[in-house]
Amino acid sequence: MARRREDLLTAEDFRRAARRRLPRLFFDYIDGAAGDEITARRNCAAFAQIALQPRALRDVSDRSPGSRFLGGSFDLPLMLGPIGSLGMFRAGAETDAIRTAHRFGIPVCLSAFAMTGPEDMPEPPRPGDAWQLYVLKERGRTGAIVDRIAAAGFGTLFVTVDTAVSGLRERDIRNGLRRITRPNPAMLCDMARHPRWLLDLVRVWPPQMGIARGWPEAGRSYLEQAAYLAGQIDPSFDRRGLEWLRARWKGRLVVKGVLHPDDARVCLDAGADAMVVSNHGGRQLDGAPATIAALPAIAAAVASRAEVLLDGGIRRGADVVKALSLGADACLLGRAYVFALAAAGEAGLAACLGHLRQEFDTALALLGKVSPADLGPEDVSAGWA
Ligand SMILES: Cc1cc2nc3c(=O)[nH]c(=O)nc-3n(C[C@H](O)[C@H](O)[C@H](O)COP(=O)(O)O)c2cc1C
């Protein structure tokens, strides 16, 4: 039986609801990961392995979950991470994400593969709001994208560096979703079997990729443009490329996809302002470590010379508490918010963020802490659950 909207609270609730609403190929695209999906599961399992240490007899009556990172002051140490094709899961999903993030006082990072362009923000970018970039083989074109992002008023650029090649996501291969340029008959049947999704999406048909505006050679449909952009990502992008980007982009630069302390040092040397400890949600190298396991060594190497964010497996407010206790300045949400948006639009995302905020605040209070800045290694222990 379908659940009432007010019953949808947790990431798992929204995941199930999204599974019913979305064509199988899109649900699998979100939910799936590389290979045996070990790393994707490991991200969540590693959080479950960490115990929280409650403390009593402390005055926690005056609490604030607010936090400063990426040059802004936010109501939670959380942001919405970059998700390609978001607008394919629900019409206007990117706009809904931006508005809802702002309503909750948190920033948002739009994906290079977004259906909107940097110029299409429904509200002017706020401090911390970011656009995500893949560095392309043609540096001239990459520079032109960087200029568009700056001209649209963004102060922060994320560059994703864990995608020298695209991970092998077997669900996508089986569903025929890799590098396709138009839906095949099986996909059309799948879409027709999900009329609520289909009727909603016809409002924005034919979907387009915002960044490809003015690139006639990229094709005319979202699928063609996405395949074209994916083919342009530069596998030779290295530390010299990062230095080039640092010189080209005058704003705050965040490197997304760091899993080793030596790579963190390269980011520091190149002048990055922040980095995201990320394994792309297990979508790239299956077998890679859980991000929360990689965090302490990276935080130690960075030693407060840059901000350290983390994503991968954040499903509950307590996961954010654990990441901050182990050295993160803030966390990015991925699938947790995508499923909420896909399942129930802006109301769904608001319910998801509202519940996460309550969970975060409750955990903070029960640990005897009054603000995210108070969290430290004394609040967690690993090795038993
Ligand atoms: C459907 C989907 C699309 C994604 N697209 C992008 C993208 O365009 N750029 C990027 O840097 N990361 C992308 N990611 C990775 C996320 O930003 C984030 O690192 C990951 O989802 C975190 O793991 P979690 O979803 O398990 O929390 C994508 C993830 C998903 C699930």
The ligand as an ORCA input file, in Angstrom:
! r2SCAN-3c Opt
* xyz 0 1
  C      22.691      9.877     -9.565
  C      24.014     10.472     -9.176
  C      24.630     11.399    -10.024
  C      25.847     11.984     -9.634
  N      26.401     12.939    -10.439
  C      27.549     13.555    -10.061
  C      28.105     14.599    -10.844
  O      27.565     14.983    -11.876
  N      29.254     15.169    -10.397
  C      29.878     14.779     -9.237
  O      30.910     15.336     -8.878
  N      29.361     13.800     -8.469
  C      28.216     13.190     -8.847
  N      27.678     12.202     -8.050
  C      28.345     11.846     -6.791
  C      27.748     12.660     -5.636
  O      28.048     14.036     -5.760
  C      28.265     12.166     -4.279
  O      29.674     12.131     -4.297
  C      27.729     10.791     -3.895
  O      26.388     10.662     -4.328
  C      27.816     10.574     -2.388
  O      27.412      9.280     -2.023
  P      25.930      8.950     -1.436
  O      24.977      9.297     -2.529
  O      25.945      7.481     -1.211
  O      25.738      9.750     -0.202
  C      26.469     11.602     -8.426
  C      25.846     10.673     -7.589
  C      24.630     10.112     -7.950
  C      23.969      9.128     -7.006
*
